[in-house]
Amino acid sequence: MARHVPLLLASLAAIFLVAPMAIIVPMSFSKAISFEFPPPGYWTGYYAQYFSSHSWLEATANSFIIAFASMALTLVAALPPPSASCATASAARACSTSS
């Protein structure tokens, strides 16, 4: 039983994270102006408005640019340079003999 606890916890976490999308995605196609369940009908009008709006597409592009820049900055700040593994004396001896 103890062997299955990590799998059970991971499954519960996945359900907790994915379950809201089971409601949000179908509701995004709803004809209702606000949240109404069950939806009175389905249409793609909101998506058509979104993809035809220059201001929404510009805001989305800015979000992706900021996300990519923050990811790159985080990687540069968090990952050590390749030579950092040879920083200690014992590691430096191992690095010099392996070259």
HELIX and SHEET records of a PDB file:
HELIX    1   1 ALA A    2  HIS A    4  5                                   3    
HELIX    2   2 VAL A    5  MET A   27  1                                  23    
HELIX    3   3 GLY A   45  SER A   52  1                                   8    
HELIX    4   4 HIS A   54  ALA A   78  1                                  25    
HELIX    5   5 PRO A   82  CYS A   86  5                                   5    
HELIX    6   6 ALA A   89  SER A   98  1                                  10    
END                                                                             
